[in-house]
């Protein structure tokens, strides 16, 4: 049974930083590309960053230069370092193994972690 547990969200002022973590279990973590998605109120869930099993990364234009995705295969964990946060980054953030060609998640969602950017 696949479990994805996101953590690290919170309330932060514009311009601030947060580091999200996602611990995965029930999968051979190292073989999967991992993605961070987010869903803002009233909007569709979108992929904001992914990292392949080889460590290559890709970012949505909206977060490029501000967010950094990384992974620790020994800990079965993927991270999202977020800097220069903007109010429009407010969303629930989720991780999931990702089919890179289609940006599609491979498993059921975890509970997500709420990020709120507000003064």
N, CA, C and O atoms as a GROMACS GRO file, in nm:
protein
  476
    1UNK      N    1   0.084  -0.119   0.000
    1UNK     CA    2   0.000   0.000   0.000
    1UNK      C    3   0.088   0.124   0.000
    1UNK      O    4   0.174   0.141   0.086
    2UNK      N    5   0.065   0.210  -0.098
    2UNK     CA    6   0.145   0.331  -0.111
    2UNK      C    7   0.093   0.436  -0.013
    2UNK      O    8  -0.027   0.462  -0.003
    3UNK      N    9   0.188   0.496   0.058
    3UNK     CA   10   0.154   0.608   0.146
    3UNK      C   11   0.244   0.726   0.114
    3UNK      O   12   0.365   0.710   0.100
    4UNK      N   13   0.183   0.842   0.102
    4UNK     CA   14   0.255   0.967   0.078
    4UNK      C   15   0.216   1.064   0.188
    4UNK      O   16   0.098   1.095   0.204
    5UNK      N   17   0.314   1.110   0.265
    5UNK     CA   18   0.287   1.197   0.379
    5UNK      C   19   0.365   1.326   0.362
    5UNK      O   20   0.487   1.330   0.373
    6UNK      N   21   0.290   1.433   0.334
    6UNK     CA   22   0.350   1.565   0.315
    6UNK      C   23   0.351   1.642   0.447
    6UNK      O   24   0.263   1.625   0.531
    7UNK      N   25   0.453   1.727   0.463
    7UNK     CA   26   0.463   1.808   0.584
    7UNK      C   27   0.544   1.933   0.553
    7UNK      O   28   0.609   1.944   0.449
    8UNK      N   29   0.540   2.028   0.647
    8UNK     CA   30   0.623   2.147   0.635
    8UNK      C   31   0.550   2.273   0.594
    8UNK      O   32   0.611   2.380   0.589
    9UNK      N   33   0.422   2.263   0.564
    9UNK     CA   34   0.348   2.381   0.525
    9UNK      C   35   0.323   2.474   0.642
    9UNK      O   36   0.357   2.444   0.756
   10UNK      N   37   0.263   2.589   0.612
   10UNK     CA   38   0.233   2.685   0.716
   10UNK      C   39   0.198   2.820   0.659
   10UNK      O   40   0.179   2.836   0.538
   11UNK      N   41   0.190   2.917   0.749
   11UNK     CA   42   0.162   3.055   0.712
   11UNK      C   43   0.294   3.130   0.704
   11UNK      O   44   0.374   3.126   0.797
   12UNK      N   45   0.317   3.198   0.593
   12UNK     CA   46   0.442   3.271   0.574
   12UNK      C   47   0.411   3.404   0.506
   12UNK      O   48   0.316   3.413   0.427
   13UNK      N   49   0.490   3.504   0.536
   13UNK     CA   50   0.472   3.634   0.472
   13UNK      C   51   0.527   3.634   0.330
   13UNK      O   52   0.616   3.555   0.298
   14UNK      N   53   0.475   3.721   0.245
   14UNK     CA   54   0.533   3.733   0.110
   14UNK      C   55   0.683   3.759   0.118
   14UNK      O   56   0.730   3.839   0.199
   15UNK      N   57   0.756   3.690   0.031
   15UNK     CA   58   0.901   3.699   0.033
   15UNK      C   59   0.968   3.597   0.121
   15UNK      O   60   1.090   3.583   0.118
   16UNK      N   61   0.890   3.526   0.199
   16UNK     CA   62   0.945   3.427   0.290
   16UNK      C   63   0.976   3.294   0.224
   16UNK      O   64   0.962   3.278   0.103
   17UNK      N   65   1.020   3.199   0.307
   17UNK     CA   66   1.061   3.068   0.259
   17UNK      C   67   0.997   2.957   0.341
   17UNK      O   68   0.963   2.975   0.458
   18UNK      N   69   0.983   2.843   0.279
   18UNK     CA   70   0.936   2.722   0.346
   18UNK      C   71   1.004   2.603   0.279
   18UNK      O   72   1.042   2.608   0.163
   19UNK      N   73   1.017   2.496   0.356
   19UNK     CA   74   1.068   2.371   0.301
   19UNK      C   75   0.966   2.262   0.327
   19UNK      O   76   0.935   2.229   0.442
   20UNK      N   77   0.914   2.205   0.221
   20UNK     CA   78   0.819   2.096   0.231
   20UNK      C   79   0.892   1.962   0.220
   20UNK      O   80   0.994   1.951   0.152
   21UNK      N   81   0.837   1.863   0.288
   21UNK     CA   82   0.891   1.727   0.282
   21UNK      C   83   0.777   1.631   0.246
   21UNK      O   84   0.661   1.656   0.279
   22UNK      N   85   0.812   1.524   0.181
   22UNK     CA   86   0.716   1.419   0.149
   22UNK      C   87   0.784   1.285   0.168
   22UNK      O   88   0.880   1.252   0.098
   23UNK      N   89   0.734   1.208   0.263
   23UNK     CA   90   0.787   1.074   0.289
   23UNK      C   91   0.698   0.971   0.220
   23UNK      O   92   0.577   0.970   0.238
   24UNK      N   93   0.761   0.886   0.142
   24UNK     CA   94   0.688   0.783   0.067
   24UNK      C   95   0.718   0.645   0.123
   24UNK      O   96   0.831   0.617   0.164
   25UNK      N   97   0.618   0.560   0.125
   25UNK     CA   98   0.636   0.420   0.165
   25UNK      C   99   0.550   0.333   0.075
   25UNK      O  100   0.455   0.379   0.012
   26UNK      N  101   0.587   0.205   0.071
   26UNK     CA  102   0.510   0.110  -0.011
   26UNK      C  103   0.551   0.106  -0.156
   26UNK      O  104   0.488   0.037  -0.236
   27UNK      N  105   0.657   0.180  -0.191
   27UNK     CA  106   0.708   0.179  -0.329
   27UNK      C  107   0.860   0.170  -0.325
   27UNK      O  108   0.923   0.198  -0.223
   28UNK      N  109   0.918   0.129  -0.438
   28UNK     CA  110   1.063   0.136  -0.453
   28UNK      C  111   1.094   0.279  -0.495
   28UNK      O  112   1.100   0.310  -0.614
   29UNK      N  113   1.112   0.364  -0.396
   29UNK     CA  114   1.115   0.508  -0.416
   29UNK      C  115   1.217   0.549  -0.523
   29UNK      O  116   1.189   0.635  -0.606
   30UNK      N  117   1.334   0.487  -0.520
   30UNK     CA  118   1.445   0.535  -0.603
   30UNK      C  119   1.419   0.522  -0.753
   30UNK      O  120   1.487   0.588  -0.831
   31UNK      N  121   1.326   0.440  -0.794
   31UNK     CA  122   1.306   0.418  -0.938
   31UNK      C  123   1.207   0.515  -0.998
   31UNK      O  124   1.192   0.522  -1.120
   32UNK      N  125   1.138   0.591  -0.913
   32UNK     CA  126   1.032   0.679  -0.963
   32UNK      C  127   1.078   0.823  -0.977
   32UNK      O  128   1.153   0.875  -0.894
   33UNK      N  129   1.030   0.889  -1.083
   33UNK     CA  130   1.032   1.034  -1.084
   33UNK      C  131   0.929   1.080  -0.981
   33UNK      O  132   0.821   1.023  -0.970
   34UNK      N  133   0.963   1.184  -0.908
   34UNK     CA  134   0.873   1.237  -0.804
   34UNK      C  135   0.833   1.380  -0.838
   34UNK      O  136   0.914   1.461  -0.884
   35UNK      N  137   0.707   1.409  -0.815
   35UNK     CA  138   0.657   1.542  -0.846
   35UNK      C  139   0.593   1.609  -0.726
   35UNK      O  140   0.538   1.544  -0.637
   36UNK      N  141   0.601   1.740  -0.725
   36UNK     CA  142   0.524   1.822  -0.632
   36UNK      C  143   0.413   1.892  -0.711
   36UNK      O  144   0.438   1.957  -0.812
   37UNK      N  145   0.292   1.876  -0.664
   37UNK     CA  146   0.175   1.938  -0.723
   37UNK      C  147   0.118   2.038  -0.622
   37UNK      O  148   0.150   2.033  -0.503
   38UNK      N  149   0.034   2.127  -0.672
   38UNK     CA  150  -0.039   2.214  -0.582
   38UNK      C  151  -0.178   2.240  -0.637
   38UNK      O  152  -0.202   2.236  -0.758
   39UNK      N  153  -0.270   2.267  -0.544
   39UNK     CA  154  -0.407   2.300  -0.581
   39UNK      C  155  -0.452   2.420  -0.501
   39UNK      O  156  -0.464   2.414  -0.378
   40UNK      N  157  -0.476   2.528  -0.571
   40UNK     CA  158  -0.528   2.650  -0.508
   40UNK      C  159  -0.680   2.644  -0.509
   40UNK      O  160  -0.738   2.573  -0.591
   41UNK      N  161  -0.744   2.717  -0.419
   41UNK     CA  162  -0.891   2.716  -0.413
   41UNK      C  163  -0.952   2.751  -0.548
   41UNK      O  164  -0.917   2.852  -0.609
   42UNK      N  165  -1.044   2.667  -0.594
   42UNK     CA  166  -1.113   2.694  -0.719
   42UNK      C  167  -1.034   2.665  -0.843
   42UNK      O  168  -1.080   2.693  -0.954
   43UNK      N  169  -0.915   2.609  -0.828
   43UNK     CA  170  -0.830   2.581  -0.944
   43UNK      C  171  -0.797   2.433  -0.952
   43UNK      O  172  -0.809   2.359  -0.855
   44UNK      N  173  -0.754   2.391  -1.070
   44UNK     CA  174  -0.714   2.252  -1.088
   44UNK      C  175  -0.576   2.230  -1.026
   44UNK      O  176  -0.496   2.322  -1.014
   45UNK      N  177  -0.552   2.105  -0.988
   45UNK     CA  178  -0.422   2.068  -0.937
   45UNK      C  179  -0.320   2.076  -1.050
   45UNK      O  180  -0.347   2.032  -1.162
   46UNK      N  181  -0.204   2.132  -1.020
   46UNK     CA  182  -0.101   2.149  -1.122
   46UNK      C  183   0.033   2.096  -1.072
   46UNK      O  184   0.063   2.102  -0.952
   47UNK      N  185   0.111   2.046  -1.165
   47UNK     CA  186   0.246   2.000  -1.132
   47UNK      C  187   0.339   2.121  -1.133
   47UNK      O  188   0.345   2.193  -1.232
   48UNK      N  189   0.410   2.143  -1.023
   48UNK     CA  190   0.498   2.260  -1.017
   48UNK      C  191   0.646   2.223  -1.032
   48UNK      O  192   0.727   2.306  -1.073
   49UNK      N  193   0.681   2.099  -0.998
   49UNK     CA  194   0.820   2.058  -1.011
   49UNK      C  195   0.828   1.907  -1.012
   49UNK      O  196   0.746   1.839  -0.949
   50UNK      N  197   0.927   1.854  -1.083
   50UNK     CA  198   0.952   1.712  -1.071
   50UNK      C  199   1.101   1.685  -1.074
   50UNK      O  200   1.180   1.766  -1.123
   51UNK      N  201   1.138   1.570  -1.020
   51UNK     CA  202   1.277   1.526  -1.021
   51UNK      C  203   1.279   1.380  -1.064
   51UNK      O  204   1.206   1.297  -1.009
   52UNK      N  205   1.360   1.349  -1.160
   52UNK     CA  206   1.365   1.212  -1.211
   52UNK      C  207   1.446   1.123  -1.118
   52UNK      O  208   1.508   1.170  -1.023
   53UNK      N  209   1.446   0.995  -1.148
   53UNK     CA  210   1.524   0.900  -1.068
   53UNK      C  211   1.673   0.930  -1.081
   53UNK      O  212   1.752   0.898  -0.992
   54UNK      N  213   1.712   0.992  -1.190
   54UNK     CA  214   1.852   1.026  -1.212
   54UNK      C  215   1.889   1.162  -1.153
   54UNK      O  216   2.006   1.200  -1.152
   55UNK      N  217   1.788   1.235  -1.104
   55UNK     CA  218   1.815   1.364  -1.041
   55UNK      C  219   1.793   1.485  -1.130
   55UNK      O  220   1.818   1.597  -1.087
   56UNK      N  221   1.747   1.465  -1.252
   56UNK     CA  222   1.715   1.579  -1.337
   56UNK      C  223   1.588   1.646  -1.287
   56UNK      O  224   1.495   1.580  -1.240
   57UNK      N  225   1.584   1.778  -1.297
   57UNK     CA  226   1.470   1.852  -1.245
   57UNK      C  227   1.404   1.937  -1.352
   57UNK      O  228   1.464   1.972  -1.454
   58UNK      N  229   1.277   1.968  -1.326
   58UNK     CA  230   1.202   2.055  -1.417
   58UNK      C  231   1.099   2.132  -1.335
   58UNK      O  232   1.044   2.080  -1.238
   59UNK      N  233   1.074   2.256  -1.375
   59UNK     CA  234   0.985   2.343  -1.297
   59UNK      C  235   0.883   2.411  -1.387
   59UNK      O  236   0.910   2.440  -1.503
   60UNK      N  237   0.766   2.436  -1.330
   60UNK     CA  238   0.670   2.521  -1.397
   60UNK      C  239   0.726   2.662  -1.404
   60UNK      O  240   0.801   2.705  -1.316
   61UNK      N  241   0.688   2.734  -1.508
   61UNK     CA  242   0.739   2.870  -1.525
   61UNK      C  243   0.708   2.958  -1.405
   61UNK      O  244   0.786   3.047  -1.370
   62UNK      N  245   0.595   2.933  -1.341
   62UNK     CA  246   0.550   3.018  -1.230
   62UNK      C  247   0.639   3.007  -1.107
   62UNK      O  248   0.636   3.095  -1.021
   63UNK      N  249   0.718   2.902  -1.098
   63UNK     CA  250   0.802   2.882  -0.978
   63UNK      C  251   0.950   2.875  -1.011
   63UNK      O  252   1.034   2.868  -0.921
   64UNK      N  253   0.983   2.876  -1.139
   64UNK     CA  254   1.122   2.863  -1.182
   64UNK      C  255   1.208   2.974  -1.120
   64UNK      O  256   1.170   3.091  -1.122
   65UNK      N  257   1.321   2.936  -1.064
   65UNK     CA  258   1.410   3.032  -1.001
   65UNK      C  259   1.378   3.059  -0.855
   65UNK      O  260   1.457   3.122  -0.785
   66UNK      N  261   1.262   3.012  -0.809
   66UNK     CA  262   1.222   3.034  -0.668
   66UNK      C  263   1.211   2.904  -0.590
   66UNK      O  264   1.236   2.902  -0.469
   67UNK      N  265   1.174   2.797  -0.657
   67UNK     CA  266   1.156   2.667  -0.592
   67UNK      C  267   1.267   2.572  -0.634
   67UNK      O  268   1.316   2.578  -0.747
   68UNK      N  269   1.306   2.484  -0.542
   68UNK     CA  270   1.407   2.382  -0.572
   68UNK      C  271   1.358   2.248  -0.520
   68UNK      O  272   1.328   2.233  -0.401
   69UNK      N  273   1.350   2.150  -0.608
   69UNK     CA  274   1.311   2.015  -0.569
   69UNK      C  275   1.436   1.930  -0.552
   69UNK      O  276   1.533   1.944  -0.628
   70UNK      N  277   1.434   1.843  -0.452
   70UNK     CA  278   1.546   1.752  -0.429
   70UNK      C  279   1.491   1.623  -0.369
   70UNK      O  280   1.375   1.615  -0.328
   71UNK      N  281   1.576   1.523  -0.364
   71UNK     CA  282   1.531   1.394  -0.310
   71UNK      C  283   1.645   1.329  -0.233
   71UNK      O  284   1.763   1.353  -0.259
   72UNK      N  285   1.604   1.246  -0.136
   72UNK     CA  286   1.698   1.165  -0.058
   72UNK      C  287   1.647   1.022  -0.066
   72UNK      O  288   1.555   0.984   0.006
   73UNK      N  289   1.706   0.943  -0.152
   73UNK     CA  290   1.657   0.807  -0.173
   73UNK      C  291   1.678   0.719  -0.050
   73UNK      O  292   1.603   0.623  -0.029
   74UNK      N  293   1.777   0.749   0.030
   74UNK     CA  294   1.800   0.672   0.152
   74UNK      C  295   1.688   0.691   0.253
   74UNK      O  296   1.662   0.604   0.336
   75UNK      N  297   1.620   0.806   0.245
   75UNK     CA  298   1.511   0.836   0.337
   75UNK      C  299   1.375   0.826   0.269
   75UNK      O  300   1.273   0.855   0.332
   76UNK      N  301   1.372   0.787   0.143
   76UNK     CA  302   1.245   0.780   0.068
   76UNK      C  303   1.168   0.912   0.079
   76UNK      O  304   1.046   0.912   0.099
   77UNK      N  305   1.238   1.021   0.064
   77UNK     CA  306   1.180   1.152   0.086
   77UNK      C  307   1.215   1.247  -0.029
   77UNK      O  308   1.327   1.248  -0.080
   78UNK      N  309   1.116   1.326  -0.067
   78UNK     CA  310   1.137   1.433  -0.165
   78UNK      C  311   1.106   1.566  -0.096
   78UNK      O  312   1.015   1.575  -0.014
   79UNK      N  313   1.182   1.667  -0.132
   79UNK     CA  314   1.170   1.799  -0.070
   79UNK      C  315   1.134   1.904  -0.174
   79UNK      O  316   1.160   1.889  -0.293
   80UNK      N  317   1.073   2.012  -0.125
   80UNK     CA  318   1.052   2.129  -0.209
   80UNK      C  319   1.091   2.251  -0.126
   80UNK      O  320   1.021   2.290  -0.032
   81UNK      N  321   1.203   2.310  -0.162
   81UNK     CA  322   1.247   2.434  -0.098
   81UNK      C  323   1.184   2.550  -0.175
   81UNK      O  324   1.206   2.564  -0.295
   82UNK      N  325   1.107   2.630  -0.104
   82UNK     CA  326   1.036   2.741  -0.166
   82UNK      C  327   1.089   2.872  -0.110
   82UNK      O  328   1.096   2.891   0.011
   83UNK      N  329   1.125   2.962  -0.198
   83UNK     CA  330   1.176   3.092  -0.158
   83UNK      C  331   1.101   3.202  -0.233
   83UNK      O  332   1.031   3.176  -0.331
   84UNK      N  333   1.117   3.324  -0.185
   84UNK     CA  334   1.052   3.440  -0.249
   84UNK      C  335   0.904   3.412  -0.272
   84UNK      O  336   0.851   3.436  -0.381
   85UNK      N  337   0.839   3.362  -0.170
   85UNK     CA  338   0.700   3.320  -0.184
   85UNK      C  339   0.608   3.437  -0.212
   85UNK      O  340   0.629   3.548  -0.163
   86UNK      N  341   0.506   3.410  -0.291
   86UNK     CA  342   0.408   3.509  -0.332
   86UNK      C  343   0.269   3.465  -0.287
   86UNK      O  344   0.247   3.346  -0.266
   87UNK      N  345   0.176   3.559  -0.271
   87UNK     CA  346   0.040   3.518  -0.235
   87UNK      C  347  -0.019   3.415  -0.332
   87UNK      O  348  -0.097   3.330  -0.291
   88UNK      N  349   0.018   3.422  -0.457
   88UNK     CA  350  -0.036   3.326  -0.554
   88UNK      C  351   0.022   3.186  -0.539
   88UNK      O  352  -0.022   3.093  -0.608
   89UNK      N  353   0.120   3.168  -0.451
   89UNK     CA  354   0.170   3.035  -0.419
   89UNK      C  355   0.083   2.965  -0.314
   89UNK      O  356   0.104   2.848  -0.284
   90UNK      N  357  -0.015   3.037  -0.260
   90UNK     CA  358  -0.104   2.978  -0.162
   90UNK      C  359  -0.182   2.861  -0.223
   90UNK      O  360  -0.250   2.877  -0.324
   91UNK      N  361  -0.171   2.746  -0.160
   91UNK     CA  362  -0.233   2.624  -0.214
   91UNK      C  363  -0.208   2.509  -0.117
   91UNK      O  364  -0.128   2.521  -0.023
   92UNK      N  365  -0.276   2.399  -0.142
   92UNK     CA  366  -0.239   2.273  -0.077
   92UNK      C  367  -0.138   2.205  -0.169
   92UNK      O  368  -0.161   2.190  -0.289
   93UNK      N  369  -0.026   2.163  -0.111
   93UNK     CA  370   0.082   2.101  -0.187
   93UNK      C  371   0.083   1.952  -0.162
   93UNK      O  372   0.070   1.906  -0.048
   94UNK      N  373   0.099   1.876  -0.269
   94UNK     CA  374   0.098   1.731  -0.266
   94UNK      C  375   0.221   1.678  -0.341
   94UNK      O  376   0.272   1.742  -0.433
   95UNK      N  377   0.266   1.561  -0.301
   95UNK     CA  378   0.368   1.492  -0.380
   95UNK      C  379   0.309   1.363  -0.436
   95UNK      O  380   0.208   1.312  -0.385
   96UNK      N  381   0.372   1.311  -0.539
   96UNK     CA  382   0.328   1.185  -0.598
   96UNK      C  383   0.434   1.140  -0.697
   96UNK      O  384   0.494   1.225  -0.763
   97UNK      N  385   0.458   1.012  -0.709
   97UNK     CA  386   0.535   0.967  -0.825
   97UNK      C  387   0.465   1.013  -0.952
   97UNK      O  388   0.342   1.015  -0.959
   98UNK      N  389   0.543   1.050  -1.053
   98UNK     CA  390   0.484   1.116  -1.169
   98UNK      C  391   0.528   1.049  -1.298
   98UNK      O  392   0.644   1.009  -1.313
   99UNK      N  393   0.433   1.037  -1.391
   99UNK     CA  394   0.467   0.997  -1.528
   99UNK      C  395   0.506   1.126  -1.600
   99UNK      O  396   0.420   1.207  -1.634
  100UNK      N  397   0.634   1.144  -1.623
  100UNK     CA  398   0.686   1.272  -1.669
  100UNK      C  399   0.625   1.313  -1.803
  100UNK      O  400   0.596   1.431  -1.825
  101UNK      N  401   0.606   1.218  -1.893
  101UNK     CA  402   0.559   1.250  -2.028
  101UNK      C  403   0.423   1.318  -2.027
  101UNK      O  404   0.393   1.401  -2.113
  102UNK      N  405   0.341   1.282  -1.928
  102UNK     CA  406   0.205   1.336  -1.923
  102UNK      C  407   0.178   1.421  -1.799
  102UNK      O  408   0.069   1.475  -1.784
  103UNK      N  409   0.277   1.433  -1.711
  103UNK     CA  410   0.262   1.504  -1.582
  103UNK      C  411   0.156   1.440  -1.493
  103UNK      O  412   0.104   1.505  -1.403
  104UNK      N  413   0.126   1.314  -1.517
  104UNK     CA  414   0.018   1.247  -1.444
  104UNK      C  415   0.070   1.180  -1.318
  104UNK      O  416   0.177   1.119  -1.320
  105UNK      N  417  -0.003   1.190  -1.208
  105UNK     CA  418   0.035   1.119  -1.086
  105UNK      C  419   0.008   0.969  -1.103
  105UNK      O  420  -0.079   0.928  -1.180
  106UNK      N  421   0.085   0.889  -1.031
  106UNK     CA  422   0.075   0.744  -1.047
  106UNK      C  423  -0.007   0.677  -0.937
  106UNK      O  424  -0.059   0.568  -0.957
  107UNK      N  425  -0.019   0.742  -0.823
  107UNK     CA  426  -0.087   0.678  -0.710
  107UNK      C  427  -0.189   0.774  -0.649
  107UNK      O  428  -0.200   0.890  -0.689
  108UNK      N  429  -0.262   0.723  -0.550
  108UNK     CA  430  -0.359   0.806  -0.480
  108UNK      C  431  -0.288   0.915  -0.402
  108UNK      O  432  -0.171   0.902  -0.365
  109UNK      N  433  -0.361   1.022  -0.378
  109UNK     CA  434  -0.303   1.137  -0.309
  109UNK      C  435  -0.294   1.117  -0.159
  109UNK      O  436  -0.375   1.046  -0.099
  110UNK      N  437  -0.195   1.182  -0.099
  110UNK     CA  438  -0.190   1.194   0.046
  110UNK      C  439  -0.278   1.309   0.090
  110UNK      O  440  -0.362   1.358   0.014
  111UNK      N  441  -0.258   1.350   0.215
  111UNK     CA  442  -0.345   1.455   0.270
  111UNK      C  443  -0.301   1.595   0.228
  111UNK      O  444  -0.378   1.690   0.242
  112UNK      N  445  -0.179   1.607   0.177
  112UNK     CA  446  -0.128   1.737   0.137
  112UNK      C  447  -0.086   1.821   0.257
  112UNK      O  448  -0.110   1.786   0.372
  113UNK      N  449  -0.022   1.934   0.226
  113UNK     CA  450   0.017   2.028   0.330
  113UNK      C  451  -0.017   2.168   0.282
  113UNK      O  452   0.015   2.207   0.169
  114UNK      N  453  -0.082   2.245   0.368
  114UNK     CA  454  -0.132   2.378   0.330
  114UNK      C  455  -0.020   2.480   0.340
  114UNK      O  456   0.050   2.489   0.441
  115UNK      N  457  -0.004   2.557   0.234
  115UNK     CA  458   0.087   2.671   0.233
  115UNK      C  459   0.004   2.796   0.211
  115UNK      O  460  -0.069   2.808   0.112
  116UNK      N  461   0.015   2.890   0.304
  116UNK     CA  462  -0.057   3.016   0.293
  116UNK      C  463   0.044   3.130   0.296
  116UNK      O  464   0.121   3.143   0.391
  117UNK      N  465   0.043   3.211   0.193
  117UNK     CA  466   0.134   3.325   0.184
  117UNK      C  467   0.051   3.452   0.197
  117UNK      O  468  -0.027   3.488   0.109
  118UNK      N  469   0.069   3.518   0.309
  118UNK     CA  470  -0.013   3.635   0.338
  118UNK      C  471   0.055   3.722   0.441
  118UNK      O  472   0.128   3.674   0.528
  119UNK      N  473   0.032   3.852   0.429
  119UNK     CA  474   0.084   3.945   0.529
  119UNK      C  475  -0.020   3.971   0.637
  119UNK      O  476   0.006   4.047   0.730
   0.00000   0.00000   0.00000
